[in-house]
Structures are given as structure tokens and as C-alpha cells.
Amino acid sequence: MIRLLQFTDTHLLADPAGVVRGVRTLASLEACLAMARRRHLPADAIAVTGDLVQDEPQAYGTLDLLFDSLQAPVLLVPGNHDVPDELRRRLSHPPFQVGGTRILGHWAIVLLDTWYAESDDGEGRLGPTELQALEAALAEHRDRHALVCLHHPPMTMDAPGLDALGLLDADPFLAIIDRHPQVRGAAWGHAHQALDVFRGGIRHMCTPSTCMQFKPRDPGFVVDGRPPGYRVLDLHDDGGIATEVVWLEGYQQ
């Protein structure tokens, strides 16, 4: 079994006391990591699936310090609030890996970049180059189970406001993973809420933010009362995925 922890939408700021929608994002991330240390570490890998910072690349240094000590590979993809060139410049050293594919036992973890330079409001797009890279990675590792990690939701989540800011080229993405039966799951963030559904034989999972959440199935962007959270994925040798969302119930700033 491979244990993967997924943290997403950390929205770190240059100011350690900085606030996003009423939440001190550094403090809430530290609380999530403390819970993970108590309950779920060690892990074989950690995925941080986008919006690592809130448009402030200085905060990558904070993320470097926090995750460097977890004694596991840290797999990163950019989100719409990230600065991809700075992300790669600052975090392309061990234990970090930005994009690409990571082999863990019987599994291939494929990391996709959905950052879209022409986005107006936070939409995502893979584009031809990233779609070709996905196709090539799955073809190369057809003898392993595959989990695909990205930032933007590749399916609608019954929330019109959020759905309008999802993955613009979701259809070709889904067509590719449908062609490769070894794909067992896809995991993303961006929506600041939890989702766990099957589409065909593939498990699709949205993971809540380590800071604040949006109310599910709301037409706008209403902040929910749910606490910070993260996801644990146990990837079994037979291709099965056992997963849970860990909520920091009772968390107080």
C-alpha cells in the first residue's frame, strides 16, 4: 500500500499573519500539518494541488520550510493564484517535484498543470502540450495503476459559480483517462469543498482547502462554516483506493 496525503489551496501570503476571507492561512495550514503528524504520517508522498500562495511568490519560502521536514516527496502543481515560473524556480529541489510523473510502487502519480495565462477569473486549462504529456505518461506506465492530480475540477460540481471557473478543456482530459483503464482516480482542489464520486470505474475526488471552504451546491461563492481539511489516500497494490477527508473539527484561530 502507498499512502499519499493531499493538501490543497493553502493560499499562503508573504505576511505570516495574512488573512484570506477571514482565515489566517498560515495558521490553518500549520494546524492541518500538526494533525497529519499525529494521525497520518509517515507517508510515502505528499501532494499539494495548487493555489499554494495567494498571488505572492515570497510565500513559497514559507511552504518550503513547512513541507521540507515531512520526510516524504512533496509533489506540486500550480493553481490559478500561483506564479508558475517562481514556483518552479524556488521549489525544484528535493524533496519537491513540480509536475511530471512520480512512480510509487505499483502506482504512477501524474501531476498536471492547469494554470492558464489568459484566465480572467480563475479558470483552468491544460492545453495541447499538457494533454499530450498526460497521454504519453499513461501510455508509458500502462503497467501501473494511475492517479492523476490537478488543480481545477474536471467535472461540474452543481455549483454554477464554481463550475464556470473549472477546467475549460475537461472533455479531452476525460477522454484521455477513459482510454487508459489503469487510471483509478483523479484528485483536485480549487473548489474549497469535498467531493467523492465515481464516473465509470474512475474515482473523482475534490479535496477541501487547508484554510476556508465554499458552501457546496451554492450558485455563488458563499463561505461555508466547515473547518480546514485535507485528504488521505491509501493506494492499494490491486488498484483500490481507500480515502477519507480529515476535517479539523473544532478548529479555532
C-alpha positions, 0 to 999 in steps of 0.5 A: 500500500502507498499512502499519499496525503493531499493538501490543497489551496493553502493560499499562503501570503508573504505576511505570516499573519495574512488573512484570506476571507477571514482565515489566517492561512498560515495558521490553518495550514500549520494546524492541518500539518500538526494533525497529519503528524499525529494521525497520518504520517509517515507517508510515502508522498505528499501532494499539494494541488495548487493555489499554494500562495495567494498571488505572492511568490515570497510565500513559497519560502514559507511552504518550503520550510513547512513541507521540507521536514515531512520526510516524504516527496512533496509533489506540486502543481500550480493553481490559478493564484500561483506564479508558475515560473517562481514556483518552479524556480524556488521549489525544484529541489528535493524533496519537491517535484513540480509536475511530471510523473512520480512512480510509487510502487505499483502506482504512477502519480501524474501531476498536471498543470492547469494554470492558464495565462489568459484566465480572467477569473480563475479558470483552468486549462491544460492545453495541447502540450499538457494533454499530450504529456498526460497521454504519453505518461499513461501510455508509458506506465500502462503497467501501473495503476494511475492517479492523476492530480490537478488543480481545477475540477474536471467535472461540474460540481452543481455549483454554477459559480464554481463550475464556470471557473473549472477546467475549460478543456475537461472533455479531452482530459476525460477522454484521455483517462477513459482510454487508459483503464489503469487510471483509478482516480483523479484528485483536485482542489480549487473548489474549497469543498469535498467531493467523492464520486465515481464516473465509470470505474474512475474515482473523482475526488475534490479535496477541501482547502487547508484554510476556508471552504465554499458552501457546496451546491451554492450558485455563488461563492458563499463561505461555508462554516466547515473547518480546514481539511485535507485528504488521505489516500491509501493506494492499494497494490490491486488498484483500490483506493481507500480515502477519507477527508480529515476535517479539523473539527473544532478548529479555532484561530 
